[in-house]
């Protein structure tokens, strides 16, 4: 998103910084929030009083008897600003920022520029089937031509034409005359179909990974993970995953954030960068918030989120064990959710083989991890009689498997 540049860029940037640090919690630039919109404030105060003194200490300025200050005080139900330690120049910079803030302009990608998409593997077997069908059609056509030529020769010789016995009978006769070649083709078809059924059986119930299209259900509210969790240097918000999924470090389940968590930000932010007010309005409807009156209505309705990641009932998985103890990043299981997921999808296959392979290769972060202090002490102290454990240190690393990560009861209790 590109922003139209103001004439005085230095003042504008200074005002933007001061606005975020001093005003954004109660004011929006173009809309009323806890306090009035700042855009046009200088013009509204023109000839009615000193806006600088009002910003610096509203309570004191009301006591001077200024009629416009009292009007604002009454309009906002007796609410006044906290005294601001700002100079006149800093206040002017904030107002300059508010008056010159333009709507973001969407940047169009350059011609030929690559567009980031989720990886997806394709299979060639449908093309093989098409080619085989084409060859079959060509073969039947050539067989028909050969038959017509044979009948023409037989007619010239005064013989009866060959009887028309149908395609299947013709194929049978050909196979009988070419037993070896027909057997090779038949064996190839049987092996090919068996392998395809074998491959298909391995991905039954699998909705992520390289071999299948990722499960990406449509959600009742379009939530862009990349925008919220993506890197700040790419224009995203860089919100920590656990701000919303607070259970990931403390419990078995990461949890779906309640709409109250959403309202921590969206009580102030009512317009999305890509979707305008449409999707945020759904949050307001769910939590019962009137953005015009800035108050709750008491009318609520649940958001019916569609679950993306589903493990079998007989499989046990604990988020805190992997996040707090294993020190894994969310992306290791959920994929590049901070880079290319406008809609959450199942990135990993979550199969038993995938988990086992991770436990086999993943190195445990023992240093500085209080959870493993006792384990590490036993590994390093040969006098404690744990030679079997100490041998794990021979390659200077310890895998999850070596600490029991392949025991059946770990996941199937």
ZAMARGU-4260 file (C-alpha; in steps of 0.2 Angstrom, whole numbers, plus 5000, padded with zeros to 4 digits):
<rodrens>
0) 5000/5000/5000 | 5007/5017/4995 | 5003/5033/5004 | 5002/5050/4995 | 5016/5061/5001
5) 5013/5078/5009 | 5022/5093/5005 | 5031/5094/5022 | 5037/5076/5024 | 5047/5080/5040
10) 5033/5088/5049 | 5021/5074/5043 | 5032/5060/5050 | 5035/5069/5066 | 5016/5071/5068
15) 5013/5053/5064 | 5025/5048/5077 | 5018/5059/5090 | 5000/5054/5086 | 5004/5036/5089
20) 5012/5039/5105 | 5000/5052/5113 | 4983/5052/5104 | 4979/5035/5095 | 4972/5027/5111
25) 4957/5039/5111 | 4957/5048/5094 | 4956/5042/5076 | 4961/5054/5062 | 4945/5054/5051
30) 4932/5047/5063 | 4926/5050/5081 | 4931/5037/5094 | 4933/5040/5112 | 4937/5058/5107
35) 4933/5068/5091 | 4942/5065/5075 | 4957/5075/5074 | 4956/5079/5055 | 4949/5097/5053
40) 4951/5101/5072 | 4962/5116/5068 | 4948/5123/5057 | 4934/5119/5070 | 4944/5129/5083
45) 4947/5144/5071 | 4941/5160/5080 | 4934/5150/5095 | 4949/5148/5106 | 4967/5142/5108
50) 4968/5124/5103 | 4986/5123/5109 | 4980/5127/5127 | 4966/5115/5125 | 4977/5100/5121
55) 4990/5104/5134 | 4977/5105/5148 | 4959/5103/5144 | 4952/5104/5162 | 4961/5120/5165
60) 4955/5128/5149 | 4937/5124/5152 | 4939/5134/5169 | 4943/5149/5158 | 4925/5150/5153
65) 4929/5147/5134 | 4912/5143/5126 | 4918/5131/5113 | 4928/5121/5126 | 4912/5119/5136
70) 4903/5114/5121 | 4915/5100/5118 | 4915/5095/5136 | 4896/5093/5136 | 4896/5084/5119
75) 4907/5071/5125 | 4898/5068/5141 | 4910/5077/5153 | 4925/5068/5146 | 4941/5078/5144
80) 4959/5074/5139 | 4973/5070/5150 | 4985/5084/5151 | 4998/5082/5137 | 5016/5087/5139
85) 5018/5094/5121 | 5025/5110/5114 | 5015/5121/5102 | 5026/5115/5087 | 5022/5096/5092
90) 5004/5100/5092 | 5005/5108/5076 | 5014/5093/5069 | 5000/5081/5075 | 4987/5092/5067
95) 4997/5093/5051 | 4998/5075/5050 | 4979/5073/5053 | 4974/5086/5040 | 4986/5078/5027
100) 4983/5060/5030 | 4977/5052/5013 | 4969/5036/5010 | 4982/5022/5006 | 4983/5018/4987
105) 4985/5000/4982 | 5001/4996/4973 | 4999/4986/4958 | 5012/4972/4956 | 5024/4976/4942
110) 5021/4966/4925 | 5029/4949/4926 | 5032/4950/4945 | 5030/4933/4953 | 5016/4931/4965
115) 5018/4921/4981 | 5007/4906/4981 | 5007/4890/4992 | 5017/4876/4985 | 5006/4863/4977
120) 5012/4847/4968 | 5004/4841/4952 | 5002/4823/4946 | 5006/4817/4928 | 4995/4802/4928
125) 4979/4811/4920 | 4990/4816/4905 | 4996/4798/4904 | 4978/4792/4903 | 4974/4805/4890
130) 4989/4800/4879 | 4984/4781/4881 | 4966/4785/4875 | 4972/4795/4861 | 4984/4780/4856
135) 4969/4769/4857 | 4958/4779/4846 | 4973/4780/4833 | 4975/4761/4834 | 4956/4758/4831
140) 4956/4770/4817 | 4971/4762/4809 | 4963/4745/4812 | 4947/4751/4803 | 4958/4757/4788
145) 4967/4741/4787 | 4950/4732/4787 | 4943/4743/4773 | 4959/4739/4762 | 4958/4721/4766
150) 4940/4720/4760 | 4944/4730/4745 | 4957/4717/4740 | 4945/4703/4744 | 4932/4711/4733
155) 4944/4713/4719 | 4949/4694/4720 | 4930/4689/4721 | 4930/4684/4739 | 4917/4688/4752
160) 4921/4703/4764 | 4927/4700/4781 | 4913/4699/4794 | 4910/4714/4805 | 4912/4707/4823
165) 4914/4723/4833 | 4928/4731/4842 | 4930/4720/4857 | 4931/4704/4846 | 4944/4713/4835
170) 4954/4717/4851 | 4952/4699/4856 | 4959/4693/4840 | 4973/4705/4840 | 4978/4700/4858
175) 4977/4682/4853 | 4989/4684/4838 | 5001/4695/4849 | 5001/4686/4865 | 5017/4692/4871
180) 5014/4711/4867 | 4997/4710/4874 | 5003/4702/4890 | 5016/4716/4893 | 5003/4730/4890
185) 4991/4721/4902 | 5004/4719/4915 | 5009/4737/4914 | 4991/4743/4916 | 4988/4731/4931
190) 5005/4738/4939 | 5000/4756/4935 | 4983/4755/4943 | 4989/4746/4958 | 5002/4759/4961
195) 4989/4773/4959 | 4978/4765/4972 | 4992/4762/4984 | 4997/4781/4983 | 4979/4786/4985
200) 4976/4775/5000 | 4991/4783/5009 | 4983/4801/5008 | 4965/4796/5013 | 4961/4808/5027
205) 4977/4818/5024 | 4973/4837/5021 | 4991/4844/5021 | 5008/4841/5015 | 5016/4840/4998
210) 5005/4827/4990 | 4988/4834/4992 | 4979/4851/4991 | 4979/4859/5007 | 4963/4860/5017
215) 4958/4878/5017 | 4940/4881/5023 | 4930/4897/5021 | 4928/4906/5037 | 4914/4916/5043
220) 4926/4931/5045 | 4940/4934/5033 | 4955/4934/5045 | 4972/4938/5036 | 4985/4929/5046
225) 4999/4936/5036 | 4993/4954/5039 | 4992/4952/5058 | 5007/4940/5061 | 5018/4945/5047
230) 5035/4955/5048 | 5034/4973/5052 | 5047/4977/5038 | 5035/4971/5025 | 5021/4982/5031
235) 5012/4969/5042 | 5008/4971/5061 | 5020/4958/5068 | 5008/4953/5082 | 5015/4938/5092
240) 5005/4922/5089 | 5002/4919/5107 | 4993/4936/5109 | 4978/4928/5101 | 4982/4910/5104
245) 4987/4912/5122 | 4984/4894/5127 | 4999/4888/5116 | 5012/4890/5129 | 5001/4885/5144
250) 4990/4871/5139 | 4986/4857/5128 | 4976/4867/5116 | 4981/4884/5108 | 4963/4889/5108
255) 4953/4900/5096 | 4953/4918/5102 | 4937/4926/5108 | 4930/4941/5100 | 4935/4951/5116
260) 4953/4948/5111 | 4949/4955/5094 | 4941/4970/5102 | 4957/4975/5111 | 4963/4982/5094
265) 4947/4984/5084 | 4938/4995/5096 | 4949/5008/5089 | 4952/5000/5072 | 4936/4999/5062
270) 4943/4999/5044 | 4953/4985/5037 | 4968/4988/5025 | 4961/4976/5012 | 4942/4973/5017
275) 4937/4990/5023 | 4923/4989/5036 | 4915/4973/5030 | 4924/4960/5040 | 4927/4971/5055
280) 4908/4974/5056 | 4906/4955/5058 | 4916/4956/5074 | 4906/4971/5080 | 4890/4961/5077
285) 4897/4946/5086 | 4902/4955/5102 | 4888/4968/5101 | 4897/4984/5098 | 4890/5000/5091
290) 4905/5009/5083 | 4895/5025/5081 | 4889/5026/5099 | 4906/5018/5105 | 4896/5007/5117
295) 4890/4989/5119 | 4872/4985/5114 | 4871/4968/5124 | 4866/4959/5108 | 4879/4945/5104
300) 4880/4931/5092 | 4894/4918/5091 | 4906/4917/5077 | 4905/4899/5070 | 4923/4897/5065
305) 4928/4881/5055 | 4941/4870/5063 | 4956/4868/5052 | 4968/4856/5061 | 4959/4839/5067
310) 4969/4825/5074 | 4962/4808/5077 | 4954/4805/5094 | 4966/4792/5099 | 4981/4804/5096
315) 4987/4815/5110 | 4996/4832/5106 | 5000/4845/5119 | 5004/4862/5112 | 5013/4868/5128
320) 5025/4853/5127 | 5031/4858/5110 | 5030/4877/5113 | 5036/4880/5131 | 5047/4865/5132
325) 5052/4861/5114 | 5054/4879/5110 | 5047/4876/5093 | 5041/4890/5082 | 5023/4890/5076
330) 5028/4890/5058 | 5037/4872/5060 | 5019/4864/5061 | 5008/4878/5054 | 5019/4883/5039
335) 5023/4901/5033 | 5007/4908/5041 | 5016/4924/5043 | 5021/4926/5025 | 5008/4919/5013
340) 4992/4914/5022 | 4977/4926/5020 | 4966/4911/5025 | 4972/4898/5038 | 4976/4881/5030
345) 4983/4865/5035 | 5001/4865/5029 | 5008/4850/5037 | 5000/4832/5034 | 5000/4828/5053
350) 5002/4810/5049 | 5010/4798/5061 | 5025/4796/5050 | 5027/4815/5049 | 5027/4816/5068
355) 5039/4801/5070 | 5051/4808/5057 | 5051/4825/5067 | 5055/4816/5083 | 5069/4807/5075
360) 5078/4822/5068 | 5073/4836/5079 | 5087/4841/5091 | 5081/4845/5108 | 5087/4862/5115
365) 5094/4857/5131 | 5105/4873/5135 | 5096/4886/5145 | 5080/4876/5146 | 5075/4873/5164
370) 5063/4859/5160 | 5078/4848/5155 | 5090/4853/5170 | 5088/4836/5178 | 5090/4826/5162
375) 5105/4836/5157 | 5113/4833/5175 | 5110/4814/5173 | 5118/4814/5156 | 5133/4823/5161
380) 5136/4814/5178 | 5143/4796/5174 | 5143/4792/5193 | 5124/4792/5193 | 5124/4776/5183
385) 5116/4783/5167 | 5129/4777/5154 | 5115/4772/5142 | 5109/4790/5142 | 5126/4797/5142
390) 5130/4789/5125 | 5117/4800/5117 | 5129/4815/5120 | 5142/4807/5108 | 5136/4816/5093
395) 5134/4832/5104 | 5115/4832/5101 | 5100/4824/5108 | 5085/4820/5098 | 5067/4819/5104
400) 5068/4800/5100 | 5082/4798/5112 | 5072/4805/5126 | 5057/4793/5123 | 5049/4802/5108
405) 5046/4786/5099 | 5037/4777/5114 | 5019/4773/5109 | 5012/4779/5125 | 5018/4797/5122
410) 5005/4800/5109 | 4993/4785/5111 | 4990/4784/5130
</rodrens>
